[in-house]
Amino acid sequence: MKVFVNRKYVDGPWGGGNGFVKNIFNYASSFGYVATNQLGEDVDIIHMDLGRYGSDPWRVKAYKEFSKHCDGTIFVSDWTREWFLNEGWLCDNTFSIYNGVDKEIFKPGNKIDNGKINIVTHHWSNNKGKGFDIYNKIDEFVGNNVDFTFTYIGRPQNSFTNTNCI
């Protein structure tokens, strides 16, 4: 079986969509598939990166049209799946495969016990719609609660005052 992917991945921290595509290429062979960026008649499965769907009505309309011709659709989250279904997605066979971490990089190590609850998150996008309203509330919360710390890994909006940014 051959899987066409309409996006090339890059090495490094380029966000969840990139990680999802990279995982398709890295793990396809363990399931008997070959992943490719070359579209041809021998392709059995097409993976379409849906991109920034919410801000582009033309794309939403195009993707809904594509959904008429799908035998099945994989979404990277239940939230995304529900969003598309609410927008009129026409393929009934849908499910989610969650993007996980690379276990070669993220693995259990020595824990540091500083007597506090340490909140850690990451996001490579600095798009305000990616949870910064919540991150700002956590930043304010940890500033008023000495039993907590907050570490943000990624590209912050430069609005944190009580958060360790990496």
Stockholm file with secondary structure:
# STOCKHOLM 1.0

chainA/1-166         MKVFVNRKYVDGPWGGGNGFVKNIFNYASSFGYVATNQLGEDVDIIHMDLGRYGSDPWRVKAYKEFSKHCDGTIFVSDWTREWFLNEGWLCDNTFSIYNGVDKEIFKPGNKIDNGKINIVTHHWSNNKGKGFDIYNKIDEFVGNNVDFTFTYIGRPQNSFTNTNCI
#=GR chainA/1-166 SS CEEEESSCCCSSSCCHHHHHHHHHHHHGGGGTCEEESCCCTTCCEEECCCCSCTTCHHHHHHHHHHGGGCSCEEESSHHHHHHHHHTTCCCSCEEECCCCCCTTTSCCCCCCCCSSEEEEEEESCCCGGGTHHHHHHHHHHHHTCTTEEEEEEECCCSCCSSCEEC
#=GC SS_cons         CEEEESSCCCSSSCCHHHHHHHHHHHHGGGGTCEEESCCCTTCCEEECCCCSCTTCHHHHHHHHHHGGGCSCEEESSHHHHHHHHHTTCCCSCEEECCCCCCTTTSCCCCCCCCSSEEEEEEESCCCGGGTHHHHHHHHHHHHTCTTEEEEEEECCCSCCSSCEEC
//
